Structures are given as structure tokens and as C-alpha cells.
Amino acid sequence: MTSFNRSTSRRLKKLTQIPSVWEGDRRPLSSSQTQPRDPEGKGDCILWVDGSQGIVRGMDVVATETGPEAVVRTLMRAMEHPHSPAKPARPQRIVVRDREIQFYLRGVLQDLDIAIDYAPELPLIDELFRSFGEILDSQIPDLPPQYAQALQEKAFAIWQASPWQFLEEQQILSIEINRWDVGKLYASVMGMLGMEYGILFYRSEDSLKQFRAAVLQDEESQGRLEEAFLKQDCLFLTFERNDEDEEDDGDLGDLPLSEVDPTFGNIHPLEGLRSVLYDEEALVVFVALESLNRFIRDHRRQLYADSFPSLSHRYRITLPHADEATKTVSVTVSTMPELTAELEEMAGLDIDDEMADSSMMFHSLRDDLIPEDSFLSLGVVSWEMLEYLRQGVTYHPVGEIAKVGDGLPVILIQTSRPRAKTVIENLEAAGGLKAICFNPGADPFDGNQYDLGLLQTQNDELFLFGEFLDDDPIHVEARRKWNQRCKNTKGYCGLIIAKGLTGAARGNPQLRDMMALFEARSLSPKDLGIGTLQLVPELQFE
């Protein structure tokens, strides 16, 4: 049997021993309304109560499989660090209703001069656990029980349909229901950026526009963003990883159905955020998901088009657990190209064709290789790490590189796993990477000067990977180190493509996150010979 260290026993014996009788017990915490996804209950609760004073001195909730040591750990805290208003102390007597716990405590506490007794009933703890049970049984479930399974099935159907593969957040679909005091819902699909996955069902067009405007105006103010978030008026479905303990090393969108959980809820300016749906809300979301699933099934190919098409389709949805008179509802799902164009204009995503055609920007420079939300850094890979990297990732060598200096200078691009794969495939389709260059750029609209990071592929196409203000002290220092390292390697450098943008490794990818290494030559602006590039709006620094 495990016992206290002698120093621990001496420390506990220094506590004042009070003439009190403490009750202790360990019991399961469960509820008759436990959610279907949590059939195992809620663990065990350990309680230590001062029966003489009628106060709880210590309480813990532990996993059911946790050993008897947990009872002692809670008891130690009850003695040394009790809940207020109790003071640190040692009891004269302890009473438990479990013989095994009694014998275990007698062995562990034998040096502390505490009597350990048995009683078949513990009145104070019995009353506390009755209160706990009432609280648990009175909790409102996240979803109405009669609709929970149907809603989860519709959510999983959305996950399998993956509308975020072809619909951007500003490409809005209207869902006309005309029931339960809901006229239209305006659906915005999240997930194309590989960060959050789900669907927001706005109750009004104004709420959608106001939130978009607030985000664009206050995107650098976290407090204002939170305020704007809570002012939305919408129902929502989001997806989360169902194993919180599993290392988050990739895009949630890569996970199979078995590893994600849907979460439903409501946001309203006067109510805030709640992850609970009531009966009518559950039916509204059910109808919205079912009609949206059918619309995606019927028009998937058209929704993949470069331009957002004008589409509309009417469906009759059968409701779960409804009587004959009200068991169906007629729903119309439509795309909203005009609203989408308005939202794109608000975000500055629209491009004036005449401006694009008349732009002085170098005609072969493209910005469609590296995803916009990627993490970018200029750095170095040690020669030792480089050898491991070459063996463990997709590797495209360029020649014999002299190992001079602290390592190979590299540009690191971190994005989501599927987008990283696409970047790698596109580079390989272009013959691989030929060179990396920093070239001056200018914005004729605000007068700013930029240092543009460019990738040149073997077919001589140029791709923009980064825009940096040329007077940014952090970038200036990073460029100084880059130039020196490239000088050491006789002009050799590399590009690393990594995954894990939304995981714990965001901004600091480890070796396991790195997917490809393209070695290349470093070119100066003079070598490239294209002069100062003029920026158009979509390439402006954000």
C-alpha cells in the first residue's frame, strides 16, 4: 500500500487537530438526462464534509477508473487547503460508508492520530448528493431529446457534403421557410480557409451585413470583434474534434466523420451565445440543414463554377415526430449573387476589370499559389536538420550546396494540410522551383514601398508569396540575415511547405509538420530584371 513520505506526515501532524467528525465518500455523478454522446455518465465525485460545522472542506470530480489514491488527495486538500470559510486543520475522527475506503485510509493515515470509522449512512453527504442529482436532472439538454438524433444525422450529412470546398463565406444562400416566426434564413458556410467549419444561419440580411462590416472595420481589435460576434442574430452549426486529448496537428477538415462532433446553438444581441437549441429552433435548423443538403446534392457542379450562379429550388421537408397536419414544410433554397457581390465589395475582393487590364503590374506575376491565410517566415534550417528533412519529406534538390554558415536559408510557408498538398502539386506541375527573389514594389494608391517575395518556377512563371513594408525593422533584419546566409551558400536557398496552420504547431511547425522541401537559387532584383512592380488592390498588404 502506498503511504505518505515521512516529511509529508510530519507536515500534516503540524496542523491543528480540531474536535470534529468529518464525513467522506465517493459516488458516481450521473443524470437521467445524460446526452446520447456521453453514455458513460460524468465520473465520480469525492466529498469531504465537516459534519460538526456543516461545511464542505474538499470536493473533486475524477474519472470512474481512478484509484483510491484520489480520495486521499482530496482529503489532503480538505486539511491543508480547505474551501472557504474553513481553516486548515486535522480532524479527530473520520466516518466513511465504504469498508474498502475505511481500511485503505486506516493504512495511509495511521501516523496522523485520526480515527477512521464506518457508518452505513452519512446524513450530510446523502443530502448533498441528492441536491447534486436534482441539479443534474434539471439541466436543459443541448438538443431536445426527440430531435437530437435527427439533427446529428443532418449535421453529419453536411460534413460529408463539405460545402466549404466550393462555397466561400460571402457566397450566401437564402432558405425561405415561413414557419415558426422565421421568414428567411441566410446561410454562410465556414471552412474554406481551413480554420473553422460550420454554417451560420442568419435571421436577417441586416444582421449578416452588420457583422461583416464590423469585422472589416475592427479586424485588429479583439475586444470589438468579440462584441461584434455577440451582436449577431443567427443559429449555428459548428464542428469540433471529438478527442480533445489528441494532438491537434492538422486541418480539422481532413478528419473522418468518426472524429468530429457537431455543436448547435444560437447567438442573439440580447441573449448572447448559448449552445442549446429549444424545440422550435431545433425544427428550424433541421429544416435548414435538410434543404441545404438537398440543394448541394442537386447543384453541386454548378456551385463549383468560377462565378456564383443564380439558382433556386423548392423542397418539401418531412419533420420528425410531427402529426399528419403539420408533418411537412415547403422550403425554397436560392443563391444570392447580388448580396454576395455586395459583401465582396465591402471586403475589397472585387476587382475592376478596367483597372486590372490597365494595371502596370508585371503581366506574368501571379498570386494564386500560396493561400492568403498562410503563416510565412524567413529563417534557416541547420545542416543537421536539413539531412533529416531531405529524408522525411517530398524533396526536390537543386545541386551540391556548400555547408557554410549556420544552415540553409529557407522561406517557410505553413498552411492547412489540403492546401499544402495543392501548393506542392502546383509547384511540381510547373516543373519545380527555380528561384526565390525579393523585388521592390510600390502601391500607387497609398505611396507605400514594399519588398515583394517572389517564387520563380522552372517554367519561368512568377508567384507572389509575401508583401513586406520595406521600412519594417523586423523584415529589414530578417532580409539582412537572409542575404548573408545566401552569400554563404553561394546563392542556394530553399522553400519549405508545412501543415498545421490551425493546430498547436501554428507559427512553429515541427519536423513532423513539414511536407516538402524545394531547394532553389536566390536571385537579386538585378538578376530578375523586372524593375519595380506596381501593386493592384488584391495584392495590397494587409
KOLNU-284307 format. One line per 4 residues: their letters; for each residue x, y, z of C-alpha. Coordinates in steps of 0.2 Angstrom, whole numbers, plus 5000, padded with zeros to 4 digits. Layout:
# KOLNU-284307
a = X,Y,Z | ... $
END
This chain:
# KOLNU-284307
mtsf = 5000,5000,5000 | 5006,5017,4996 | 5010,5028,5011 | 5015,5046,5014 $
nrst = 5033,5052,5014 | 5039,5055,5032 | 5041,5073,5028 | 5023,5074,5022 $
srrl = 5017,5065,5038 | 5026,5077,5049 | 5019,5092,5039 | 5001,5086,5041 $
kklt = 5004,5082,5060 | 5008,5100,5062 | 4991,5105,5058 | 4979,5110,5072 $
qips = 4968,5095,5077 | 4951,5100,5080 | 4937,5091,5089 | 4927,5087,5073 $
vweg = 4920,5072,5064 | 4922,5073,5045 | 4912,5063,5033 | 4920,5057,5017 $
drrp = 4913,5047,5002 | 4915,5044,4983 | 4900,5042,4972 | 4895,5042,4954 $
lsss = 4889,5058,4946 | 4876,5054,4933 | 4860,5061,4926 | 4844,5053,4919 $
qtqp = 4846,5066,4905 | 4864,5062,4901 | 4866,5066,4882 | 4867,5051,4870 $
rdpe = 4885,5055,4865 | 4890,5054,4884 | 4883,5037,4889 | 4896,5034,4902 $
gkgd = 4890,5047,4914 | 4900,5061,4922 | 4913,5052,4933 | 4914,5051,4952 $
cilw = 4913,5064,4965 | 4923,5064,4980 | 4917,5074,4995 | 4924,5078,5012 $
vdgs = 4912,5087,5024 | 4915,5094,5042 | 4899,5086,5050 | 4901,5096,5066 $
qgiv = 4901,5113,5057 | 4891,5108,5042 | 4903,5114,5028 | 4911,5106,5013 $
rgmd = 4930,5106,5015 | 4935,5097,4999 | 4927,5091,4983 | 4934,5083,4967 $
vvat = 4927,5075,4952 | 4938,5061,4945 | 4936,5048,4931 | 4927,5032,4937 $
etgp = 4943,5022,4934 | 4954,5032,4945 | 4961,5023,4960 | 4958,5026,4979 $
eavv = 4973,5037,4980 | 4961,5051,4974 | 4951,5050,4990 | 4967,5054,5000 $
rtlm = 4972,5068,4988 | 4955,5076,4991 | 4957,5073,5010 | 4974,5081,5010 $
rame = 4967,5097,5001 | 4952,5097,5014 | 4965,5098,5028 | 4978,5109,5021 $
hphs = 4969,5120,5008 | 4950,5119,5013 | 4936,5128,5004 | 4932,5144,5012 $
pakp = 4927,5148,5026 | 4936,5133,5033 | 4953,5134,5040 | 4967,5122,5039 $
arpq = 4965,5108,5051 | 4966,5090,5055 | 4950,5080,5061 | 4950,5069,5076 $
rivv = 4938,5057,5068 | 4933,5052,5050 | 4917,5042,5045 | 4915,5033,5029 $
rdre = 4902,5021,5022 | 4913,5011,5012 | 4923,4997,5020 | 4936,4997,5007 $
iqfy = 4939,5015,5009 | 4939,5013,5028 | 4953,5000,5028 | 4963,5010,5015 $
lrgv = 4963,5026,5025 | 4967,5017,5041 | 4983,5011,5032 | 4988,5028,5024 $
lqdl = 4983,5039,5039 | 4990,5028,5053 | 5003,5041,5058 | 4991,5055,5059 $
diai = 4981,5051,5075 | 4965,5051,5066 | 4951,5038,5070 | 4944,5030,5054 $
dyap = 4926,5023,5057 | 4912,5016,5047 | 4894,5021,5046 | 4881,5014,5034 $
elpl = 4873,5031,5031 | 4881,5049,5030 | 4867,5061,5033 | 4875,5077,5027 $
idel = 4884,5069,5012 | 4867,5060,5007 | 4858,5076,5007 | 4872,5085,4996 $
frsf = 4872,5071,4983 | 4853,5072,4982 | 4854,5090,4978 | 4868,5087,4965 $
geil = 4856,5074,4957 | 4842,5086,4956 | 4853,5099,4948 | 4859,5087,4935 $
dsqi = 4842,5081,4931 | 4835,5099,4929 | 4849,5103,4917 | 4842,5108,4900 $
pdlp = 4850,5096,4886 | 4859,5104,4872 | 4846,5097,4860 | 4828,5092,4863 $
pqya = 4829,5073,4865 | 4816,5070,4852 | 4826,5079,4838 | 4844,5076,4844 $
qalq = 4847,5060,4833 | 4839,5068,4818 | 4849,5084,4820 | 4865,5075,4822 $
ekaf = 4862,5064,4806 | 4859,5080,4796 | 4874,5088,4803 | 4885,5073,4798 $
aiwq = 4877,5074,4781 | 4883,5092,4779 | 4901,5086,4785 | 4901,5073,4771 $
aspw = 4895,5085,4758 | 4909,5098,4763 | 4901,5113,4755 | 4916,5123,4761 $
qfle = 4926,5115,4747 | 4917,5126,4734 | 4907,5139,4744 | 4916,5154,4752 $
eqqi = 4909,5163,4767 | 4902,5178,4757 | 4893,5167,4745 | 4876,5167,4753 $
lsie = 4861,5155,4751 | 4844,5160,4757 | 4832,5147,4764 | 4814,5153,4764 $
inrw = 4804,5143,4777 | 4789,5154,4783 | 4786,5145,4798 | 4790,5146,4817 $
dvgk = 4791,5165,4815 | 4805,5163,4803 | 4804,5170,4785 | 4821,5168,4778 $
lyas = 4837,5162,4784 | 4853,5167,4776 | 4866,5153,4776 | 4885,5157,4777 $
vmgm = 4897,5142,4775 | 4913,5142,4785 | 4928,5131,4781 | 4936,5136,4765 $
lgme = 4950,5145,4775 | 4953,5129,4784 | 4951,5137,4801 | 4933,5135,4807 $
ygil = 4920,5123,4800 | 4901,5125,4800 | 4886,5135,4794 | 4879,5151,4801 $
fyrs = 4860,5154,4798 | 4857,5172,4800 | 4839,5178,4804 | 4840,5194,4794 $
edsl = 4851,5201,4780 | 4854,5216,4790 | 4862,5206,4804 | 4874,5197,4791 $
kqfr = 4879,5214,4784 | 4882,5222,4800 | 4893,5208,4806 | 4903,5208,4790 $
aavl = 4905,5227,4791 | 4910,5226,4810 | 4923,5213,4806 | 4931,5223,4792 $
qdee = 4932,5238,4802 | 4938,5231,4818 | 4948,5216,4812 | 4963,5221,4823 $
sqgr = 4954,5224,4839 | 4950,5208,4848 | 4938,5216,4860 | 4927,5224,4847 $
leea = 4927,5208,4837 | 4920,5199,4852 | 4907,5212,4854 | 4903,5211,4835 $
flkq = 4902,5192,4837 | 4889,5193,4851 | 4878,5205,4841 | 4874,5193,4828 $
dclf = 4857,5186,4826 | 4859,5168,4820 | 4858,5150,4823 | 4873,5140,4820 $
ltfe = 4881,5123,4817 | 4900,5121,4820 | 4911,5106,4820 | 4925,5101,4833 $
rnde = 4937,5087,4836 | 4929,5075,4847 | 4945,5069,4855 | 4952,5085,4865 $
deed = 4967,5075,4871 | 4973,5070,4854 | 4987,5081,4847 | 4980,5094,4835 $
dgdl = 4992,5093,4821 | 4982,5096,4806 | 4967,5103,4797 | 4950,5098,4805 $
gdlp = 4943,5096,4788 | 4955,5081,4785 | 4947,5071,4799 | 4934,5057,4796 $
lsev = 4916,5058,4801 | 4920,5047,4817 | 4932,5060,4824 | 4921,5076,4823 $
dptf = 4907,5081,4834 | 4893,5094,4828 | 4888,5108,4840 | 4872,5118,4838 $
gnih = 4867,5134,4846 | 4860,5152,4845 | 4868,5169,4845 | 4857,5185,4848 $
pleg = 4862,5203,4854 | 4851,5202,4869 | 4854,5184,4874 | 4872,5181,4869 $
lrsv = 4879,5164,4864 | 4871,5148,4870 | 4875,5130,4864 | 4857,5125,4867 $
lyde = 4843,5123,4855 | 4824,5124,4860 | 4810,5114,4851 | 4806,5127,4838 $
ealv = 4824,5132,4835 | 4829,5113,4833 | 4815,5111,4820 | 4821,5127,4810 $
vfva = 4839,5120,4810 | 4833,5103,4805 | 4823,5110,4790 | 4838,5122,4785 $
lesl = 4850,5108,4785 | 4840,5095,4776 | 4835,5108,4762 | 4853,5114,4761 $
nrfi = 4859,5096,4759 | 4847,5093,4745 | 4852,5109,4736 | 4870,5105,4737 $
rdhr = 4866,5087,4730 | 4856,5094,4716 | 4868,5109,4711 | 4885,5104,4717 $
rqly = 4893,5105,4699 | 4885,5122,4696 | 4891,5129,4713 | 4909,5124,4708 $
adsf = 4909,5137,4694 | 4920,5152,4695 | 4906,5164,4696 | 4892,5162,4709 $
psls = 4877,5156,4699 | 4859,5161,4701 | 4849,5146,4707 | 4833,5142,4716 $
hryr = 4825,5125,4721 | 4809,5121,4731 | 4809,5106,4743 | 4796,5098,4754 $
itlp = 4803,5093,4770 | 4796,5080,4782 | 4798,5084,4800 | 4802,5072,4813 $
hade = 4789,5067,4827 | 4775,5078,4819 | 4757,5075,4817 | 4749,5072,4800 $
atkt = 4743,5090,4799 | 4760,5098,4801 | 4772,5085,4796 | 4779,5093,4780 $
vsvt = 4785,5111,4777 | 4789,5119,4760 | 4806,5127,4758 | 4814,5137,4744 $
vstm = 4833,5137,4744 | 4841,5151,4732 | 4858,5158,4729 | 4860,5176,4732 $
pelt = 4873,5183,4719 | 4869,5201,4722 | 4871,5200,4740 | 4887,5190,4738 $
aele = 4894,5204,4726 | 4889,5217,4739 | 4899,5208,4753 | 4914,5205,4741 $
emag = 4914,5224,4738 | 4913,5228,4756 | 4928,5216,4759 | 4938,5223,4744 $
ldid = 4938,5207,4735 | 4930,5213,4719 | 4942,5219,4705 | 4938,5232,4692 $
dema = 4941,5224,4676 | 4947,5240,4668 | 4959,5243,4682 | 4966,5226,4681 $
dssm = 4968,5227,4662 | 4976,5244,4663 | 4987,5240,4678 | 5006,5242,4676 $
mfhs = 5009,5226,4686 | 5021,5214,4678 | 5010,5203,4667 | 5016,5186,4672 $
lrdd = 5016,5189,4691 | 5003,5178,4699 | 4996,5177,4717 | 4986,5161,4717 $
lipe = 5000,5149,4723 | 5001,5152,4741 | 4985,5153,4751 | 4981,5170,4759 $
dsfl = 4980,5165,4777 | 4996,5156,4777 | 5009,5158,4790 | 5026,5165,4782 $
slgv = 5043,5166,4789 | 5061,5169,4784 | 5073,5158,4793 | 5087,5145,4792 $
vswe = 5087,5126,4794 | 5103,5119,4802 | 5113,5107,4791 | 5110,5093,4803 $
mley = 5091,5096,4802 | 5092,5098,4783 | 5098,5080,4782 | 5083,5073,4792 $
lrqg = 5071,5084,4782 | 5078,5078,4765 | 5074,5060,4770 | 5057,5063,4778 $
vtyh = 5048,5075,4766 | 5044,5077,4747 | 5061,5083,4742 | 5067,5092,4726 $
pvge = 5086,5095,4726 | 5095,5108,4716 | 5113,5104,4717 | 5128,5102,4728 $
iakv = 5126,5115,4742 | 5141,5121,4751 | 5138,5119,4770 | 5145,5136,4775 $
gdgl = 5137,5146,4789 | 5123,5141,4801 | 5112,5132,4789 | 5102,5133,4773 $
pvil = 5091,5150,4772 | 5073,5145,4769 | 5056,5153,4766 | 5043,5143,4777 $
iqts = 5025,5143,4771 | 5013,5135,4784 | 4995,5132,4779 | 4982,5118,4781 $
rpra = 4986,5100,4775 | 4975,5100,4760 | 4981,5117,4754 | 4999,5112,4757 $
ktvi = 4996,5097,4746 | 4989,5108,4732 | 5004,5120,4733 | 5016,5106,4732 $
enle = 5006,5098,4717 | 5006,5115,4708 | 5024,5118,4710 | 5028,5101,4704 $
aagg = 5016,5103,4689 | 5026,5119,4685 | 5042,5109,4684 | 5048,5113,4702 $
lkai = 5055,5129,4710 | 5069,5138,4701 | 5072,5153,4711 | 5067,5164,4726 $
cfnp = 5069,5183,4725 | 5064,5199,4734 | 5060,5213,4722 | 5054,5231,4725 $
gadp = 5036,5235,4724 | 5026,5251,4725 | 5007,5255,4729 | 5002,5270,4718 $
fdgn = 4986,5272,4729 | 4995,5275,4746 | 5013,5278,4741 | 5020,5264,4751 $
qydl = 5035,5255,4746 | 5036,5236,4748 | 5048,5222,4747 | 5039,5208,4737 $
gllq = 5044,5190,4740 | 5043,5180,4723 | 5044,5162,4718 | 5050,5158,4701 $
tqnd = 5046,5141,4694 | 5055,5131,4681 | 5043,5136,4668 | 5048,5154,4672 $
elfl = 5031,5159,4680 | 5032,5171,4695 | 5022,5169,4710 | 5020,5181,4724 $
fgef = 5022,5173,4742 | 5023,5189,4753 | 5022,5208,4754 | 5033,5217,4767 $
lddd = 5034,5236,4770 | 5052,5240,4766 | 5054,5250,4781 | 5048,5237,4793 $
pihv = 5063,5235,4805 | 5058,5216,4809 | 5058,5212,4790 | 5074,5223,4787 $
earr = 5083,5212,4799 | 5076,5196,4793 | 5081,5201,4775 | 5099,5206,4781 $
kwnq = 5101,5188,4788 | 5094,5181,4773 | 5106,5190,4761 | 5121,5185,4772 $
rckn = 5116,5167,4773 | 5113,5166,4754 | 5130,5173,4751 | 5137,5159,4762 $
tkgy = 5129,5146,4752 | 5134,5153,4736 | 5116,5158,4732 | 5107,5142,4737 $
cgli = 5091,5143,4747 | 5075,5133,4750 | 5056,5133,4752 | 5048,5123,4765 $
iakg = 5029,5119,4764 | 5022,5114,4781 | 5004,5109,4788 | 4997,5113,4805 $
ltga = 4991,5131,4802 | 4976,5128,4814 | 4984,5117,4827 | 4996,5118,4842 $
argn = 5011,5120,4830 | 5004,5136,4822 | 5019,5148,4819 | 5031,5135,4825 $
pqlr = 5030,5119,4814 | 5040,5104,4819 | 5048,5091,4808 | 5033,5081,4808 $
dmma = 5023,5095,4801 | 5034,5098,4786 | 5028,5091,4770 | 5040,5097,4756 $
lfea = 5057,5105,4753 | 5061,5113,4737 | 5079,5119,4735 | 5082,5134,4723 $
rsls = 5094,5148,4719 | 5092,5165,4726 | 5091,5179,4714 | 5093,5198,4716 $
pkdl = 5081,5211,4709 | 5095,5215,4696 | 5096,5196,4691 | 5077,5196,4689 $
gigt = 5077,5212,4679 | 5059,5216,4680 | 5061,5233,4689 | 5049,5240,4702 $
lqlv = 5032,5232,4702 | 5016,5242,4704 | 5003,5234,4715 | 4984,5232,4711 $
pelq = 4971,5231,4725 | 4971,5212,4728 | 4989,5212,4731 | 4989,5226,4744 $
fe = 4997,5222,4761 | 4985,5218,4774 $
END
